[in-house]
Amino acid sequence: MENKNNQGKKISLRKYMFYFVLFLIISALTLYYIYNLLGKESEFKIFLEFPLPVISSLFVLLMLYFVLDGLRLFFILKTLQIEIEFLHILKLVFINLFVSNITPLATGGGVAQVYFLHRKGIPLGSATAATTIRTALATTIIFTAAPPILLNNQKLLASFSGIPIFVYLFIFIILYFLVFYIIIFKNRFLKKVVYRALNFLKEKNIISADKYDSGLRYMLENINLFGERLSFFLKGNKVHIFLSVLFTILFLLAEFSFSVLLLIGMGYQINYLSVIFLQLVVVFFMYFAPTPGAAGVAEGGYSFFFSSFVSKQDIFPLLFAWRFLTKYVGIFIGILVFLFLMTRGEDSNE
């Protein structure tokens, strides 16, 4: 049994390392292309000229960014009456930053967090409900705010003239929320999918009859628990629900504020809300990117939107600093945390 677990860990590590390398390659190629297109006149020494208050503010914002990310999951778990150390939540923050940013459509982060929460003794259904709620809150805020911002910005709309972009966005948003609707409200449909999948595996002799029975029972119990936990969240402690939403909003504001501080450090006179709205639109489009960590789409979209008011020589340094602070730092810390937990397994309950 131990050999199987070790083999599974090796496969997981190999898979995630492959995605990580793919993320690095796509990011490097995109940055290289943008550098050749816009950045040959760029000077990174501009960062050496940043005022000390801006540098210290960026450092504080980075710490807040990680803490707020943890607090939103922490209070969702609190609402579900699940007690867990905040230090462990912080580990999950970095694991999510690593895995979600190296897997297509950011699909792996929640799965990895569920895995480590389950190892901590939290039932699979409860852990899945918590990470689903966390994702749903952020997605709802972004998907609700971005379309009106696009519609009310004539410059942005002009950029997409001749492209039926809103048709594609509408279809994608409907499909996105349809998936959430099925997951949250259509437990019976999920049970049918699980039953048919396991039955197929049994008929093909991939799993034994005993494994089929125990696996089916385990999955159905956790699907029921998942539904119960979601309902429980909506009926839970109102203060904890409020804090879950509040820290989600503050987390998004922190993420969007890096560009504001970077632009101030570069000497630009900017409108805070305008930059926040622009960042929100960039992140909105990143949801549609099939590449690991939205690599390519993130860099291209950011440089495209911000080049309308940022000078050509500043675009590449701004873009690199934005990705470095919002993604690369967390990803590299996440690699260390992920490898430590996977190889040492100190957080697993014995």
N, C-alpha and C positions, 0 to 999 in steps of 0.2 A: 504493500500500500504506500509505504514511504517512497519507494522508487517511482511509483506513478506520480506522486505529488511533485517530486523533484523534476521528473520529466515534463510535467505540466508547467512548472515554473520556468524551465529552460525554454519551452516553446513560447510562453508568454513574453519572456525577456527578448527572445530572438525576434518575435513579431513586432514588439514595440520599438526595438532598436532599428528594425527595417523601416518602420514608419518615421522614426526620428531622422534617419539618414535621408529619406525621401523629402521630408520637410526641409532639411538643411539645403539639399540640392535645389529644390524649387525656389526657396527663399533667396539663395545665393545667386541663382540665374536671374531672378526678377530684379534683385538689387543691382546686379551687374548691368542689366539692360537699362534700368532707369538711370544709373550712373552715366552710362554712355550717352543716353538721350538728354538728360538734364543736368547731370552732376559734375561734368568735367571741370567746371569753374568753381566747384564747391570747395570750401575750406573748413575742415573740422576744427580748426583752431578757434572758431567762433565760440565753442563751448568753454574755452579757457577764459573768455572775456565775460562769461556769465557773472552777474552780481552774486555775492555770497548769499543774500536772502533768497534768490531764485534757486540756487543749488541746494540750500538747506530745505527749502519748501518742496523741491522734487523728492528729496530723501524722505521727508515726513510723509508726503503723499504716497510714496511707494509702500511705506510701512502700513499706512492707513488702508491702502488698496488691498493688501493681503489680509489685514485684520477684518475689514468690512466683508470681504468674501467669506471669511470664516463665520462671522456673526450671523449672516443671513441663513446659513445652513444650521448653525447652532440653535437659533430660535425656532426654526422649523421643527427640528428634533425636539426642542422643549415643548412645542405645541402638541407634538405627538406623544408627550410624556416619556421621552427617551432621554435619559441622563448620560452624558458622555463628557469627558474632559475636553476643555477648549484646546489644550495642547494637541490632542489627537485630531481635532477638527482642523487645526493649522496644517498638520501633516497632509490631511486630505485636500486642503486648498492647493498645495504644491503638486500633489499627485494629479489632481484635476487639471491644473495648468499644463503639466507635462503631457498627460495622455490625451486630453481633449484637443490640444494644439498639434498633435502629430497624427491624429486619426481623421479620416474623411468625414466631413460634415460635423466635426467635433463630437462624434458618437461615443468615443471610448471613455471620456472623462467620468461620466455618471456611472458607467459600468464598473470602472476601477474603484470608484468611491463606494459603491454598493458592496463590492468584494471585500474591501478592507473594513467597512462597517460590520459586515456579516462575521468577519473574523474576530471582531471585537465583541461578538455575542448578540448583536442586534438581528432580529429575524429578517430574512430576505425580503419579505413583503413590506415591512416597515422601512427598511433601508431604501428600497426601490421607490416607495411612496415619497420619502423625504427628498431624494435627488430629483424625482420627477416634478415635485412642487417647486423646488428651487429653480429648475430650468423653466417651468411654465410661468413663474412670476416674472423673470427677466425677459422672456420671449414676449409675453403679453405687453409689457411696458414698451419694448422696442417696436413691436409690430403695430401697436396702437399709435405711437407717436410719429414714426417715420413717414408713412404715407401723407398725412396732412402737411408735414414739413416740406416734403417734395412738391406737393400740389401748390403750396403757397410761395415757393421760390422759383421765380421765372427763369433765373439763370440756370438753375439745376434742370428745370424742365426743358429748356432750350438745348441742353447737352444731349438729351435723348430724343430730339425731334426726328421723326421718321421711323423710330423704333417702338413697336407696340409693347413697351416695357411693363406698363401697368397691367396689361392682360396677363403676362407671364407672372408678375408679382402676385396678382390676385389669385391665380390658379395655385401657385406655390403656397400662399398663406392659407388658402382653404384646405389644401392637402395637409399642411402642417398641423392646423388646428383639428382637422378630422382625425389624424393619428392620435392626438391628445384626447379627443373625445372618446375614441374607441378604447384607449388604454384606461381612461378614468371611469367612464360610464357604461362600457359594454364588456363587463367581465365574462359574460356568457360566451361572447365571441372569442375572447382570449382563451377560454377553457377549451373551446372546440379546436382552435389552432394547436394548442399544446397536446390535446388528445390525439389529433390526427398525426402530428409530427412524431410523437412517441410510438404511436401504433405503426407508423411507417418503418421506424427504426427496428421495432420488434419483428415485423413481418420480413424484413431483410436480414434478420438475425444479427443485427449490429449490436443490439442489447438483448439480454436475457429476459424471460418472463418476470422473474423476481425484480430485476432492475426496472422493468417497465412499471410494475405495480407500485414499487416504492417511489420511483421517480414521478409517476402520475399523481400519487397521493401527496407527495411533497410539493409539487408545483401547484396543484389545485388549492391546497391549504394556504400557500403563500399568495396566490392570486386573490383568494377571499380576504386574507389579511391586508393585502395591498388596498383593496376597495374599502375595507373598514377604516384603515388609517387615513385615507383621503377624506372620507366622510368625517372622521374624527377631527381632522385638521380644521375643517370649516366650522365645526361646532366647538372647537377648543378654546383655550384661554385667549380672550380678545386682546389682552396686552401683548402676548407672545405673537399673535397673528399680525398685529400692528407693527411690532418690531421686525418681524420677518419681511414685511413689505417695505418698511422704512429703510432697513439696512440694504435691501436690494436696490432701492433708488439711490441711496448714498454710495453704494458700490459702483453703480453705473456712472454716477457723477464723478467719482474719483477716477475711474478709467478714462472718462472723456476729458478730464481736467489736465492730464499730462501735456496735451498739445497746447493748452492755454499757457501754462508755465513756460514751456519751451519757446513759444512765440514771444512771450514777454522778455525772456532771456535774450532772444535774438534782436530785440529792440523794436518789435512791431506793436503798434497801437491797435488793439483788437477789441471787439465786442465779445464779452464772455459767452453770452447766450448763442450768438451766431456760430462760434467755434464748437460749442456743445452740440448744437443742432447738426452741424456738418459732420461731427464725429458720430453722432447717432445714425445718420444716413450711411456712413461708411460701414459701421458695424452691422447695420441692417442688411446691406448687400453681402457682407461676409457670411451671413447665414445661408446664402445660396451657393456658396463655393464648395465644390466637391473635393477640393484638394486638402491635404492635411494642414490643419491650422489656418485654412483659407489662404495659404501661401500663394502668392502671385496676385490673387484678387485683392487682398488687403493692401499690399504695397501699391498695386496699380490704381486701385480706387482712391486711396489716400492721396497719392501724388496728383491724380487727375482733379480731385475736388479742391485741394489746397493750393494748387498752382494758379488758381484764379486770383489770389491776392498775395501769395508768397513769391518772392523773387526766385528766378531760376537757380541761382547759386546756393540758395538756402533750402531748396526742396529736399535734396538728398540727405543732408545732415539731419533735417527735421524728421524725415521719414525713418531714418535709421534709429534715431534717438527714441522716437515713439514706439517702434517695434521692440527696441531693446528694453525699455522700461515696462511696457505693458505685457510683453510675452517672453522675450529671451531670458530675462533674469529669473522669472518664475519657472520657466521650462528647465533651466540648468539646475536650479535648486530642487525642482521636482524629480529630476533624474536621480540625484543623490538620495532623496527620501525614498523614492520608489525602489531603487536597488537595495537600499538598506533594509526596508521592510520585506522585500521579496527574498533576500538572501538570509537575513537574520531571523525574520518572522517573530520579532519580540512582541509585536502587538497582538498576536493571536492568543485567544483564550485557550488555556490548557484544561 
